Amino acid sequence: MHILLTGGTGLLGRALCAALLADGHQLSVLSRRPHKVAALCGPGVQALVSLDDWLPDMHFDAVINLAGAPIIDLPWTTARKQTLWASRITLTEQLVTALQRAERKPAVLLSGSAIGIYGDCAEAPCSDSAAVPNPAPADFAAQLCAAWETAARQASTPDTRVSLLRTGLVLAPHGGLLARMRLPFRLGLGARLGDGQQWMSWIHLDDWVAAVLHLLAQPDAHGACNLTAPQPVRNADFSAALANCFGRRVHLAAPASVLRLLLGQRAGLLLDSQRVLPDRLLATGYAFRHPELRSALQSLS
Ligand SMILES: NC(=O)c1ccc[n+]([C@@H]2O[C@H](COP(=O)([O-])OP(=O)(O)OC[C@H]3O[C@@H](n4cnc5c(N)ncnc54)[C@H](OP(=O)(O)O)[C@@H]3O)[C@@H](O)[C@H]2O)c1
């Protein structure tokens, strides 16, 4: 297949490109850094500088939309929120317009989303087969995900199926969440967050990539799909398991009040409880390589 990706140069995109190339697909990557595409995504991967480069007579069999400015790194000022919004929602709207202009439509759009769409669910399990209530106006992360999904759904027609990748916390050998946590936990300075009772829904990078390939190949996979391991854990258990990888124990706690003071609204990304279950992936026969946290972490340390 000839596949167009956005965000192909990112943590998830690079791993996905490697797997797609290994499967023999031809790739084009839309990037603000076209000169880096071949080095980051693989030899032979074509760079697109702008969606205007997608001429109506060009055909892509599939489109995978992962672009988005990093969400936790910088304070959510008005300007930053605009960047987070434009890099996901505006870009997805432009992508859908280009897709609709194409003379031959791609058979599938796999479009990014995140488990942040569920907001703070406390103990309630979050299934992808249930409707998501409208996000609270103050929950920017949930609003962002909901609008991102709405924009992508506009591409859905009898010719093009749309599948929404509700990604959990991805555990990768380099980069992402673990890159931030490894050093303090290795030094015995890891802390549980708040009371540590909030649920964390994680997924190993290998499973994330394999699940996306699985969805690409499933002609019946429409709509939201949770990309999370089947065994979410509480933050206290996650912290203990990570500390254990380094022969450490967790003695510290970062109080919720301090996190809210330091991070403002972004503290919700650490403190909200999301007990997400991959119901649709399991129903379509996906078998997780790393269903259990401790062995997933050991494979990455
Ligand atoms: N990693 C996770 O744990 C996780 C969890 C849930 C959801 N997600 C979502 O999945 C997607 C991929 O995640 P990732 O970890 O691979 O992200 P990443 O490493 O930060 O890469 C995202 C890519 O998006 C593009 N991008 C960044 N800022 C942009 C901007 N201002 N405007 C347009 N494009 C921009 C970049 O591509 P170019 O520089 O080539 O343009 C970048 O390579 C993201 O949208 C993220 O929100 C990730």
The ligand as an SDF file (V2000), in Angstrom:
LIG
                    3D

 48 52  0  0  0  0  0  0  0  0999 V2000
    3.3360    9.1680   23.1380 N   0  0  0  0  0  0  0  0  0  0  0  0
    2.2410    8.9680   23.8880 C   0  0  0  0  0  0  0  0  0  0  0  0
    2.3070    8.3890   25.0040 O   0  0  0  0  0  0  0  0  0  0  0  0
    0.8900    9.4230   23.3820 C   0  0  0  0  0  0  0  0  0  0  0  0
   -0.2460    9.1570   24.1670 C   0  0  0  0  0  0  0  0  0  0  0  0
   -1.4940    9.5520   23.7000 C   0  0  0  0  0  0  0  0  0  0  0  0
   -1.6010   10.2360   22.4900 C   0  0  0  0  0  0  0  0  0  0  0  0
   -0.4820   10.5090   21.7820 N   0  0  0  0  0  0  0  0  0  0  0  0
   -0.6460   11.2710   20.5270 C   0  0  0  0  0  0  0  0  0  0  0  0
   -0.1200   10.5490   19.4390 O   0  0  0  0  0  0  0  0  0  0  0  0
    0.5230   11.4490   18.5170 C   0  0  0  0  0  0  0  0  0  0  0  0
    1.9470   10.9660   18.2870 C   0  0  0  0  0  0  0  0  0  0  0  0
    2.6100   10.9370   19.5580 O   0  0  0  0  0  0  0  0  0  0  0  0
    4.1900   11.0000   19.6620 P   0  0  0  0  0  0  0  0  0  0  0  0
    4.5380   10.6360   21.0550 O   0  0  0  0  0  0  0  0  0  0  0  0
    4.8080   10.2480   18.5190 O   0  0  0  0  0  0  0  0  0  0  0  0
    4.4300   12.5690   19.4620 O   0  0  0  0  0  0  0  0  0  0  0  0
    5.7830   13.3480   19.1000 P   0  0  0  0  0  0  0  0  0  0  0  0
    6.9710   12.4640   19.2520 O   0  0  0  0  0  0  0  0  0  0  0  0
    5.7620   14.6210   19.8650 O   0  0  0  0  0  0  0  0  0  0  0  0
    5.6170   13.6470   17.5260 O   0  0  0  0  0  0  0  0  0  0  0  0
    4.5220   14.3190   17.0310 C   0  0  0  0  0  0  0  0  0  0  0  0
    4.8100   14.8220   15.6270 C   0  0  0  0  0  0  0  0  0  0  0  0
    3.8500   15.8390   15.3700 O   0  0  0  0  0  0  0  0  0  0  0  0
    4.4130   16.8590   14.5830 C   0  0  0  0  0  0  0  0  0  0  0  0
    4.2380   18.1490   15.2590 N   0  0  0  0  0  0  0  0  0  0  0  0
    4.7410   18.5530   16.4400 C   0  0  0  0  0  0  0  0  0  0  0  0
    4.4080   19.8210   16.7000 N   0  0  0  0  0  0  0  0  0  0  0  0
    3.6710   20.2280   15.6410 C   0  0  0  0  0  0  0  0  0  0  0  0
    3.0530   21.4540   15.3030 C   0  0  0  0  0  0  0  0  0  0  0  0
    3.1200   22.5080   16.1230 N   0  0  0  0  0  0  0  0  0  0  0  0
    2.3630   21.5120   14.1400 N   0  0  0  0  0  0  0  0  0  0  0  0
    2.2970   20.4490   13.3120 C   0  0  0  0  0  0  0  0  0  0  0  0
    2.8880   19.2580   13.5690 N   0  0  0  0  0  0  0  0  0  0  0  0
    3.5600   19.1650   14.7230 C   0  0  0  0  0  0  0  0  0  0  0  0
    5.8950   16.5940   14.4740 C   0  0  0  0  0  0  0  0  0  0  0  0
    6.1790   16.2270   13.1210 O   0  0  0  0  0  0  0  0  0  0  0  0
    7.1140   17.1590   12.1680 P   0  0  0  0  0  0  0  0  0  0  0  0
    8.1300   17.8040   13.0390 O   0  0  0  0  0  0  0  0  0  0  0  0
    7.6850   16.1640   11.2150 O   0  0  0  0  0  0  0  0  0  0  0  0
    6.2000   18.1340   11.4980 O   0  0  0  0  0  0  0  0  0  0  0  0
    6.1670   15.4590   15.4500 C   0  0  0  0  0  0  0  0  0  0  0  0
    7.1050   14.5320   14.9610 O   0  0  0  0  0  0  0  0  0  0  0  0
    0.4770   12.8450   19.1450 C   0  0  0  0  0  0  0  0  0  0  0  0
   -0.4990   13.6090   18.4990 O   0  0  0  0  0  0  0  0  0  0  0  0
    0.1240   12.5880   20.5980 C   0  0  0  0  0  0  0  0  0  0  0  0
   -0.6970   13.5970   21.1470 O   0  0  0  0  0  0  0  0  0  0  0  0
    0.7560   10.1210   22.1810 C   0  0  0  0  0  0  0  0  0  0  0  0
  1  2  1  0
  2  3  2  0
  2  4  1  0
  4  5  1  0
  4 48  2  0
  5  6  2  0
  6  7  1  0
  7  8  2  0
  8  9  1  0
  8 48  1  0
  9 10  1  0
  9 46  1  0
 10 11  1  0
 11 12  1  0
 11 44  1  0
 12 13  1  0
 13 14  1  0
 14 15  2  0
 14 16  1  0
 14 17  1  0
 17 18  1  0
 18 19  2  0
 18 20  1  0
 18 21  1  0
 21 22  1  0
 22 23  1  0
 23 24  1  0
 23 42  1  0
 24 25  1  0
 25 26  1  0
 25 36  1  0
 26 27  1  0
 26 35  1  0
 27 28  2  0
 28 29  1  0
 29 30  1  0
 29 35  2  0
 30 31  1  0
 30 32  2  0
 32 33  1  0
 33 34  2  0
 34 35  1  0
 36 37  1  0
 36 42  1  0
 37 38  1  0
 38 39  2  0
 38 40  1  0
 38 41  1  0
 42 43  1  0
 44 45  1  0
 44 46  1  0
 46 47  1  0
M  CHG  2   8   1  16  -1
M  END
$$$$
